[in-house]
């Protein structure tokens, strides 16, 4: 029988999976809306990058909870990279 710690980790991994699906769907919807009218919706680009960063960081947490620590560290790197890209795109479209 699994311990309560194992059940908690499994529940957290399931929650992370559901959050990743929700964030992924919202990122795709925002991307479609943005590319339909790029000129008026260019402010959404940093948000799309931040959603991608959130997905990477959630996946990193999931990997760090299991035996895949190296891939978790790589996911943290790419999550931070996407956060930097989001900030750079925010500056590029004319705001801080």
C-alpha distances in whole Angstrom, upper triangle without the diagonal:
4,7,9,12,10,10,14,15,14,16,19,19,19,22,24,24,25,28,29,30,32,33,34,36,38,39,40,42,44,45,46,48,49,51,52,55,54,57,56,52,52,51,47,47,46,43,42,42,40,37,37,36,34,32,32,31,28,27,27,25,22,23,23,20,19,21,24,26,29,29,28,31,33,32,33,36,37,36,38,41,41,41,44,45,45,47,50,50,50,53,55,55,57,55,53
4,7,8,6,7,10,11,10,13,15,15,16,19,20,21,22,25,26,27,29,30,31,33,35,36,37,39,41,42,43,45,46,48,50,52,51,54,53,49,49,47,44,44,42,40,39,38,36,34,33,33,30,28,28,27,24,23,24,21,19,20,20,16,16,18,21,22,26,26,24,27,30,28,29,33,33,32,35,37,37,37,40,42,41,43,46,46,47,49,51,51,53,51,49
4,5,5,6,9,10,11,13,14,16,17,19,20,21,23,25,26,28,29,30,32,34,35,36,38,40,41,42,44,46,46,48,50,52,51,54,53,49,49,47,44,43,42,39,39,38,36,34,33,32,30,28,28,27,24,23,24,21,19,20,19,15,16,18,21,22,26,26,24,27,29,28,29,32,33,32,34,37,37,37,40,41,41,42,45,46,46,49,50,51,52,50,48
4,5,5,6,9,10,10,12,14,15,16,18,20,21,22,24,26,27,28,30,32,33,34,36,38,39,40,42,43,44,46,48,50,49,52,50,47,47,45,42,41,40,37,37,36,33,32,32,31,28,27,27,25,22,22,23,19,18,20,19,15,16,19,22,22,26,26,24,26,29,28,28,31,32,30,32,35,35,35,38,40,39,40,43,44,44,47,48,49,50,48,45
4,5,5,6,9,10,11,12,14,15,17,18,20,21,22,25,26,27,28,30,32,32,35,36,37,38,41,42,43,44,47,48,47,50,49,45,44,42,40,39,37,35,34,34,31,29,29,28,25,24,24,22,19,20,19,16,15,16,15,12,13,16,18,19,23,23,20,23,26,24,24,28,29,27,29,32,32,32,35,37,36,37,40,41,41,44,46,46,48,45,43
4,5,5,6,9,10,11,12,14,15,17,19,20,21,23,25,26,27,29,30,31,33,35,36,37,39,41,41,43,45,47,46,49,48,44,44,42,39,38,37,34,34,33,31,29,28,27,24,23,23,21,19,18,18,15,13,15,14,11,11,14,16,18,21,21,19,22,25,23,24,27,28,27,29,32,31,32,35,36,36,37,40,41,41,44,45,46,48,45,43
4,5,5,6,9,10,11,12,14,15,17,18,20,21,23,24,26,27,29,30,32,33,35,36,38,39,40,42,44,46,45,48,47,43,43,41,38,38,36,33,33,32,30,28,28,27,24,23,23,22,19,18,19,16,14,16,16,13,13,16,19,20,24,23,21,24,26,24,25,28,29,27,30,32,32,32,35,36,35,37,40,41,41,44,45,45,47,45,43
4,5,5,6,9,10,11,12,14,15,16,18,20,21,22,24,26,27,28,30,32,33,34,36,37,38,40,42,44,43,46,44,41,40,38,35,35,33,31,30,30,27,25,26,25,22,21,21,19,16,17,17,14,12,15,15,11,13,16,18,19,22,22,19,22,24,22,22,26,27,25,27,30,29,29,32,34,33,35,38,38,38,41,42,43,44,42,40
4,5,5,6,9,10,10,12,14,15,16,19,20,21,22,24,26,26,28,30,31,32,35,36,37,38,41,42,41,44,43,39,39,37,34,33,32,29,29,28,25,24,23,22,19,18,18,17,14,14,14,11,9,11,11,8,9,13,14,15,19,18,16,19,21,19,19,23,24,22,24,27,27,27,30,31,31,32,35,36,36,39,40,41,42,40,38
4,5,5,6,9,10,11,13,14,15,17,19,20,21,23,25,26,27,29,30,31,33,35,36,37,39,41,41,44,42,39,39,37,34,33,32,29,28,28,26,23,23,23,20,18,19,18,14,14,15,13,10,12,13,10,10,14,15,17,20,19,17,20,22,20,21,24,24,23,26,28,27,28,31,32,31,33,36,36,37,40,41,41,43,41,39
4,5,5,6,9,10,11,12,14,16,17,18,20,21,23,24,26,27,29,30,32,33,34,36,38,40,39,42,41,37,37,35,32,32,31,28,27,27,25,22,23,22,19,18,19,17,14,14,16,13,11,14,15,12,13,17,18,19,22,21,18,22,23,21,21,25,25,23,26,28,27,27,31,32,30,33,35,35,35,38,40,40,42,40,38
4,5,5,6,9,10,10,12,14,15,16,18,20,21,22,24,26,27,28,30,31,32,34,36,38,37,40,38,35,34,33,29,29,28,25,24,24,22,19,20,19,16,15,16,14,10,11,13,10,8,12,12,9,12,15,16,17,20,18,15,19,20,18,18,22,22,19,22,25,24,24,27,28,27,29,32,32,32,35,37,37,39,36,34
4,5,5,6,9,10,10,12,14,15,16,18,20,21,22,24,25,26,29,30,31,33,35,36,36,39,38,34,34,32,29,28,27,24,23,23,21,18,18,18,15,13,14,13,9,9,11,9,6,9,11,8,10,13,13,15,18,16,13,17,18,16,17,20,20,18,21,23,22,23,26,27,26,29,31,31,32,35,36,36,38,36,35
4,5,5,6,9,10,11,13,14,15,17,19,20,21,23,24,26,27,29,30,32,33,35,35,38,37,33,33,32,28,28,27,24,23,23,22,19,19,19,16,14,15,15,11,11,14,12,9,13,14,12,13,17,17,18,21,19,17,20,21,18,19,23,22,20,23,25,24,24,28,28,27,30,32,32,32,36,37,37,39,37,36
4,5,5,6,9,10,11,12,14,15,17,18,20,21,22,24,26,27,28,30,32,34,33,36,34,31,31,29,26,26,25,22,21,22,19,16,17,17,14,12,15,14,10,11,14,12,10,14,15,13,15,19,18,19,22,19,17,20,21,18,19,22,21,19,22,24,22,22,26,27,25,27,30,30,30,33,35,34,36,34,33
4,5,5,6,9,10,10,12,14,15,16,18,20,21,22,24,25,26,28,30,32,31,34,33,29,29,27,24,24,22,20,19,18,16,14,14,14,11,9,11,10,6,7,10,9,7,11,12,11,13,17,16,16,19,16,14,17,18,14,15,18,17,15,18,20,19,19,23,23,22,25,27,27,27,30,32,32,34,32,30
4,5,5,6,9,10,10,12,14,15,17,18,20,21,23,24,25,27,29,31,30,33,32,29,29,28,24,24,23,20,19,19,17,14,14,15,12,10,12,12,9,8,12,11,9,12,14,13,14,17,16,18,19,16,15,18,18,15,17,20,18,16,20,22,20,21,24,24,23,26,28,28,28,32,32,32,35,33,32
4,5,5,6,9,10,11,12,14,16,17,18,20,21,23,24,26,27,29,29,32,31,27,28,26,23,23,23,19,18,19,18,14,15,16,13,11,14,14,11,11,15,14,12,15,18,16,18,21,20,21,23,20,18,21,21,18,19,22,20,18,21,23,21,21,25,25,23,26,29,28,28,31,32,32,34,32,32
4,5,5,6,8,10,11,12,14,15,16,18,20,21,22,24,26,27,27,30,28,25,25,23,20,20,19,16,15,16,14,11,12,13,10,8,11,11,8,10,13,12,12,15,17,16,18,21,20,21,22,19,17,20,20,16,17,20,18,15,18,20,18,18,22,22,20,23,25,24,25,28,29,29,31,29,28
4,5,5,6,8,10,10,12,14,15,16,18,20,21,22,24,26,25,28,27,24,24,23,19,19,18,15,14,14,13,9,9,11,8,6,9,10,7,8,11,12,11,13,16,16,17,20,18,19,20,17,15,18,17,14,15,18,15,13,17,18,16,17,20,20,18,21,24,23,23,27,28,27,30,28,27
4,6,5,6,9,10,11,12,14,15,17,18,20,21,23,25,25,28,27,23,24,23,19,19,19,16,14,16,15,11,11,14,12,9,12,14,11,11,15,15,14,16,19,19,20,23,21,22,23,20,18,21,20,17,18,21,18,16,20,21,18,19,23,22,20,24,26,24,25,29,29,28,31,30,29
4,5,5,6,9,10,11,12,14,16,17,18,20,21,23,23,26,25,21,22,21,17,18,18,15,13,15,14,10,12,14,11,10,13,14,12,13,17,17,16,19,21,21,22,25,23,24,25,22,20,23,22,19,20,22,20,17,20,21,18,19,22,22,20,23,25,23,23,27,28,27,29,28,27
4,6,5,6,9,10,10,12,14,15,16,18,20,22,21,24,23,19,19,18,14,15,14,11,10,11,10,6,8,10,8,7,11,12,10,12,15,15,15,18,20,20,22,25,22,23,24,20,19,21,20,16,17,19,16,14,17,18,15,15,19,18,16,19,21,20,20,23,24,23,26,24,24
4,5,5,6,9,10,10,12,14,15,16,18,21,20,23,23,19,19,19,15,14,15,12,10,11,11,8,8,11,10,7,11,13,12,12,15,17,16,18,21,21,22,25,22,23,23,20,19,21,19,16,17,19,16,14,17,18,15,16,19,18,16,20,21,20,21,24,24,24,26,25,25
4,5,5,6,9,10,11,12,14,16,17,19,19,23,21,18,19,19,15,15,16,13,11,13,14,10,11,14,13,11,14,17,15,16,19,20,19,21,24,24,25,28,25,27,27,23,22,25,23,20,21,23,20,18,21,21,18,19,22,20,18,22,24,21,22,26,26,24,27,26,27
4,5,5,6,8,10,11,12,14,15,17,17,20,19,15,16,15,12,13,14,10,9,12,11,8,10,13,12,11,15,16,15,17,20,20,20,23,25,26,27,29,27,28,28,25,23,25,24,20,21,22,19,17,20,20,17,17,20,19,16,19,21,19,19,23,23,21,24,23,24
4,5,5,6,9,10,10,12,14,16,15,18,17,14,14,14,10,10,11,8,6,8,9,6,7,11,11,10,13,15,15,16,18,20,20,22,24,25,26,29,26,26,26,23,22,23,21,18,19,20,17,15,17,17,13,14,17,15,13,17,18,16,17,20,20,19,22,21,22
4,5,5,6,9,10,11,12,15,15,18,18,14,15,15,12,12,14,11,8,11,13,10,10,14,14,13,15,18,17,18,21,22,22,24,26,27,28,30,27,28,28,24,24,25,23,20,21,22,19,17,20,19,16,18,20,18,16,20,21,18,19,23,22,21,24,24,24
4,5,5,6,9,10,11,13,14,17,16,13,14,15,11,12,14,12,10,13,14,12,13,16,16,15,18,20,20,20,23,25,25,26,29,30,31,33,31,31,31,28,27,28,27,23,24,25,22,20,23,22,18,19,22,20,17,21,22,19,19,23,22,21,24,23,24
4,5,5,6,9,10,11,11,14,13,9,11,11,7,9,11,9,7,11,12,10,12,15,15,15,18,20,20,21,23,25,25,27,29,30,32,34,31,31,31,28,26,28,26,23,23,24,21,19,21,20,16,17,19,17,14,17,19,16,16,19,19,17,20,20,21
4,5,5,6,9,10,10,13,13,10,10,11,8,8,11,10,7,10,12,11,11,15,16,15,17,20,20,21,23,25,25,27,29,31,32,33,30,31,30,27,26,27,25,22,23,23,19,18,20,19,15,17,19,16,14,17,18,14,16,19,18,16,20,20,21
4,5,5,6,9,10,13,13,10,12,14,11,11,14,13,11,14,16,14,15,18,19,18,21,23,23,24,26,28,28,30,32,33,34,36,33,34,33,30,29,30,28,25,26,27,23,22,24,23,19,21,22,19,18,21,21,18,19,22,21,19,22,23,24
4,6,5,7,8,11,10,8,10,11,9,11,14,12,11,14,16,15,16,19,20,20,22,24,25,25,28,30,30,32,34,35,36,38,35,36,35,32,31,32,30,27,28,28,25,23,25,24,20,21,23,20,18,20,21,17,18,21,20,17,20,21,23
4,6,6,5,8,8,5,7,9,7,8,11,11,9,12,15,14,15,18,19,19,21,24,24,25,27,29,30,31,33,35,36,38,35,35,34,31,30,31,29,26,26,26,23,22,23,22,18,19,20,17,15,17,18,14,15,18,16,14,17,18,20
4,5,5,9,10,8,9,11,10,10,14,14,12,14,17,16,17,20,21,21,23,25,26,27,29,31,31,32,35,36,37,39,36,36,35,32,31,32,29,27,28,27,24,23,24,23,19,21,22,18,17,20,19,15,17,19,17,15,19,20,22
4,6,9,9,9,11,13,12,13,16,16,15,17,20,19,20,23,24,24,26,28,29,29,32,34,34,35,38,39,40,42,39,39,38,35,35,35,33,30,31,31,27,26,28,26,23,24,25,22,20,23,22,19,19,22,20,17,21,22,25
4,6,6,6,8,11,11,12,16,16,15,18,20,20,21,24,25,25,27,29,30,31,33,35,36,37,39,41,42,44,41,41,40,36,36,36,34,31,32,31,28,27,28,26,23,24,24,21,19,21,21,17,18,20,18,15,18,19,22
4,6,5,5,9,9,9,13,14,13,15,18,18,19,21,23,24,25,27,28,29,31,33,34,35,37,39,40,42,39,39,37,34,34,34,31,29,29,29,25,25,25,23,20,21,21,18,16,18,18,14,14,17,14,12,15,17,20
4,6,6,9,11,11,14,16,16,17,20,21,22,24,25,26,28,30,31,32,34,36,37,38,40,42,43,45,42,41,40,37,36,36,34,32,32,31,28,27,27,25,22,22,22,19,18,19,18,14,14,16,14,10,13,15,19
4,6,8,9,11,14,14,15,18,19,20,21,23,25,26,28,29,30,32,34,35,36,38,40,41,43,45,42,41,40,38,36,37,35,32,32,31,28,27,27,26,23,22,23,20,18,19,19,15,14,16,15,11,13,15,18
4,5,6,8,11,11,11,14,16,16,18,20,21,22,24,26,27,28,30,31,33,34,36,37,39,41,38,38,37,34,33,33,31,28,28,28,25,23,24,23,19,19,20,17,15,16,17,13,12,15,14,11,13,14,17
4,5,6,9,10,10,12,14,15,16,18,20,21,23,24,26,27,28,30,32,33,34,36,38,40,37,36,35,32,31,31,29,26,26,26,23,21,22,20,17,17,17,14,12,14,13,9,9,12,10,7,10,12,14
4,6,7,8,10,11,12,14,16,17,18,20,21,23,24,26,27,29,30,32,33,35,37,39,36,35,34,31,30,30,28,26,25,25,22,20,20,19,16,15,16,14,11,12,12,9,7,10,10,7,9,9,12
4,6,5,6,9,10,11,13,14,15,17,19,20,21,23,24,26,27,29,30,32,34,36,33,32,32,29,27,28,26,23,23,23,20,18,19,18,14,14,15,13,10,12,13,10,9,13,12,10,13,12,14
4,5,5,6,9,10,11,12,14,16,17,18,20,21,23,25,26,27,29,31,32,34,31,30,29,26,25,25,23,21,21,20,17,16,16,15,11,12,13,10,7,10,10,7,8,11,10,9,12,12,14
4,5,5,6,9,10,10,12,14,15,16,18,20,21,22,24,25,27,29,31,32,29,28,27,25,23,23,22,19,18,18,15,13,13,13,9,9,10,8,4,7,8,6,6,9,10,9,12,11,11
4,5,5,6,9,10,10,12,14,15,16,18,20,21,23,24,25,27,29,31,28,28,27,25,23,23,22,19,18,18,16,13,14,14,11,10,12,11,7,10,12,10,9,13,14,12,15,13,13
4,5,5,6,9,10,11,13,14,15,17,18,20,21,23,24,26,28,30,27,26,26,23,21,22,20,17,17,18,14,13,14,13,10,10,13,10,8,11,13,10,11,15,15,14,17,16,16
4,5,5,6,9,10,11,12,14,15,16,19,20,21,22,25,26,28,25,24,23,20,19,19,17,14,14,14,11,9,11,10,6,7,9,7,5,9,10,9,10,13,14,14,16,16,15
4,5,5,6,9,10,10,12,14,15,16,18,20,21,23,25,27,24,23,23,20,18,18,17,14,13,14,11,9,10,10,7,6,9,9,6,9,11,11,11,14,15,15,17,16,15
4,5,5,6,9,10,11,12,14,15,17,18,20,21,23,25,23,22,22,19,18,18,17,14,14,15,12,10,12,12,9,9,12,12,9,13,15,14,14,17,18,18,20,19,18
4,5,5,6,9,10,11,12,14,15,17,18,20,22,23,20,20,20,16,15,16,14,11,12,13,9,7,10,10,7,8,12,10,10,13,15,14,15,18,18,19,21,20,20
4,5,5,6,9,10,10,12,14,15,16,19,20,22,19,18,18,15,13,14,12,9,9,10,7,4,7,8,5,6,9,9,9,11,14,14,15,17,18,19,21,20,19
4,5,5,6,8,10,11,12,14,15,17,19,21,19,18,18,16,13,14,14,10,10,12,10,7,9,11,9,9,12,13,11,14,17,16,17,20,21,21,23,22,20
4,6,5,6,9,10,11,12,14,16,17,19,17,17,17,14,12,14,13,9,10,12,10,8,11,12,10,11,15,15,14,17,19,18,19,22,23,23,26,24,23
4,6,5,6,9,10,10,12,14,16,17,14,14,14,11,9,10,9,6,7,9,7,5,9,10,9,10,13,14,14,16,18,18,20,22,23,24,26,25,24
4,5,5,6,9,10,10,12,15,16,14,13,14,11,8,10,10,6,6,9,8,5,8,11,10,10,13,15,14,16,19,19,20,23,24,25,27,25,23
4,5,5,6,9,10,11,13,16,14,13,15,12,9,12,12,9,9,12,12,9,12,14,13,13,17,18,17,19,22,22,23,25,27,27,29,27,26
4,5,5,6,9,10,11,13,11,11,12,9,7,10,10,7,9,12,11,9,13,15,14,15,18,19,19,21,23,23,24,27,28,29,31,30,28
4,5,5,6,9,10,12,9,8,9,7,4,7,8,5,6,9,10,9,11,13,14,14,17,18,19,21,23,24,25,27,28,29,31,30,28
4,5,5,6,9,12,10,9,12,10,7,9,11,9,8,12,13,11,13,16,16,16,19,21,21,22,25,26,26,29,30,31,33,31,29
4,6,5,7,10,9,9,12,10,8,11,12,10,11,15,15,13,16,19,18,19,22,23,23,25,27,28,29,31,33,33,35,34,32
4,5,5,7,5,6,8,7,5,8,10,9,10,13,14,13,16,18,18,19,22,23,24,26,28,28,30,32,33,34,36,35,33
4,5,7,6,5,8,8,5,8,11,10,10,13,15,14,16,18,19,20,22,24,24,26,28,29,30,32,34,35,37,35,33
4,7,8,8,11,11,9,12,14,13,13,17,18,17,19,22,22,22,25,27,27,29,31,32,33,35,36,37,39,37,35
4,6,7,10,10,9,12,14,14,15,18,19,18,21,23,24,24,27,28,29,31,33,34,35,37,38,39,41,40,38
4,6,9,9,9,12,14,14,15,18,19,20,22,23,24,26,28,29,30,32,34,35,36,38,39,41,43,41,39
4,6,6,6,9,10,11,13,15,16,16,19,20,21,23,25,26,27,29,30,31,33,35,36,37,40,38,36
4,6,5,6,9,10,11,13,14,15,17,18,20,21,23,24,26,27,29,30,32,33,34,36,38,37,34
4,5,5,6,9,10,11,13,14,16,17,19,20,21,23,24,26,27,29,31,32,33,35,37,36,34
4,5,5,6,9,10,11,12,14,15,16,18,20,21,22,24,25,27,28,30,31,33,35,34,32
4,5,5,6,9,10,10,12,14,15,16,18,20,21,23,24,25,27,29,30,32,34,32,30
4,5,5,6,9,10,11,12,14,15,17,18,20,21,23,24,26,27,29,31,32,31,29
4,5,5,6,9,10,11,12,14,15,17,18,20,21,22,24,26,27,29,31,30,28
4,5,5,6,9,10,10,12,14,15,16,18,20,21,22,24,25,27,29,28,26
4,6,5,6,8,10,10,12,14,15,17,18,20,21,23,24,26,28,26,24
4,5,5,6,9,10,11,12,14,15,16,18,20,21,22,24,26,25,23
4,5,5,6,8,10,10,12,14,15,16,18,20,20,22,24,24,22
4,5,5,6,9,10,11,13,14,15,17,19,20,21,23,22,20
4,5,5,6,9,10,11,12,14,15,17,18,20,22,20,18
4,5,5,6,9,10,10,12,14,15,16,18,20,19,18
4,5,5,6,9,10,10,12,14,15,16,19,18,16
4,5,5,6,9,10,11,13,14,16,17,16,14
4,5,5,6,9,10,11,12,14,16,15,13
4,5,5,6,8,10,10,12,14,14,13
4,5,5,6,9,10,11,13,12,11
4,5,5,6,9,10,11,10,8
4,5,5,6,9,10,10,9
4,5,5,6,9,9,10
4,5,5,7,6,6
4,6,5,5,5
4,5,7,9
4,6,9
4,7
4
